[in-house]
Amino acid sequence: MAKPLGALSGWLNEDTWPRVLCPECLEGTLALKSTTQYPDARSRAHIELVRRHLDGPDELGGSFTGVLECDNHGCKREVAIAGDWAYSWSFDDVQERERLTDFFVLRHISPAPQLLLTPQRTPTKVVEAIAMASSVLWTSPDLAATQLRLAVEELLTARGVKRTFITAKRKRKRLSAQERLDIFASTHPEVVHALEAVKWIGNTGTHESGLSIDDVVTGAKFLELALRRLYDTNEADLLATAKDINRRRGLPRVR
């Protein structure tokens, strides 16, 4: 089963690499296929010193590149990754001892896994904003959160919520995101609770900075909930079928 996208944040190692949903087939999960490490200047000097003294290496650092591969045999999509690398001590639970292990922090994934899955009828501009948020998540969580906030604005526009109004002095004034949400709340109060949370997280990314990947993933969950309520008809169709069965007191007869 695919792990939440936030599982890829922070330091990871090869033994416990979390598998997230493939961005292409949306069925398989991405397994770590290979990595190449590039030691920094301090680490290169240390490696050279180790070679001269024929001793084992100690803690090292630098950058890395690698490849993830979809485990769906009908897909096998390869995904490029890059980021920070450290060769550091960790405790081996199996051998019950300390050992040196490769650790990685992701800074770039291409093509990027999707922050959230959108229902089929989701407006195009909303989908595009979410795709942009997904692509910049690893390099700039703040920008990703801003893009999710844009997705909320695009959603309101698609749902017919006005963007401007005419003042008493006959001047056109732009409505704030909160004012537009307040308008939408009159017909979709539960959905607006989720969208408003996305807006506040996006505001932090835009005006304050310092958001983590997990913060953005949380915002994406709220947005996904709102989109499902608005555009995913599966639950409504299922309930309608149940009502029809109850009305008929059984399944419809097949002729």
Rosetta blueprint (number, residue, H / E / L):
1 M L
2 A L
3 K L
4 P L
5 L H
6 G H
7 A H
8 L H
9 S L
10 G L
11 W L
12 L E
13 N E
14 E H
15 D H
16 T H
17 W L
18 P L
19 R L
20 V L
21 L E
22 C L
23 P L
24 E L
25 C L
26 L L
27 E L
28 G L
29 T E
30 L E
31 A E
32 L E
33 K E
34 S E
35 T E
36 T E
37 Q E
38 Y E
39 P E
40 D L
41 A H
42 R H
43 S H
44 R H
45 A H
46 H H
47 I H
48 E H
49 L H
50 V H
51 R H
52 R H
53 H H
54 L L
55 D L
56 G L
57 P L
58 D L
59 E L
60 L E
61 G E
62 G E
63 S E
64 F E
65 T E
66 G E
67 V E
68 L E
69 E E
70 C E
71 D L
72 N L
73 H L
74 G L
75 C L
76 K L
77 R L
78 E E
79 V E
80 A E
81 I E
82 A E
83 G E
84 D E
85 W E
86 A E
87 Y E
88 S E
89 W E
90 S E
91 F E
92 D E
93 D L
94 V L
95 Q L
96 E L
97 R E
98 E E
99 R E
100 L E
101 T E
102 D E
103 F E
104 F E
105 V E
106 L E
107 R E
108 H E
109 I E
110 S E
111 P L
112 A L
113 P L
114 Q L
115 L L
116 L L
117 L L
118 T L
119 P L
120 Q L
121 R L
122 T L
123 P L
124 T H
125 K H
126 V H
127 V H
128 E H
129 A H
130 I H
131 A H
132 M H
133 A H
134 S H
135 S H
136 V H
137 L L
138 W L
139 T L
140 S L
141 P H
142 D H
143 L H
144 A H
145 A H
146 T H
147 Q H
148 L H
149 R H
150 L H
151 A H
152 V H
153 E H
154 E H
155 L H
156 L H
157 T H
158 A H
159 R L
160 G L
161 V L
162 K L
163 R L
164 T E
165 F E
166 I E
167 T L
168 A L
169 K L
170 R L
171 K L
172 R E
173 K E
174 R E
175 L L
176 S L
177 A H
178 Q H
179 E H
180 R H
181 L H
182 D H
183 I H
184 F H
185 A H
186 S L
187 T L
188 H L
189 P H
190 E H
191 V H
192 V H
193 H H
194 A H
195 L H
196 E H
197 A H
198 V H
199 K H
200 W H
201 I H
202 G H
203 N H
204 T H
205 G H
206 T H
207 H H
208 E L
209 S L
210 G L
211 L L
212 S L
213 I H
214 D H
215 D H
216 V H
217 V H
218 T H
219 G H
220 A H
221 K H
222 F H
223 L H
224 E H
225 L H
226 A H
227 L H
228 R H
229 R H
230 L H
231 Y H
232 D L
233 T L
234 N H
235 E H
236 A H
237 D H
238 L H
239 L H
240 A H
241 T H
242 A H
243 K H
244 D H
245 I H
246 N H
247 R H
248 R H
249 R L
250 G L
251 L L
252 P L
253 R L
254 V L
255 R L
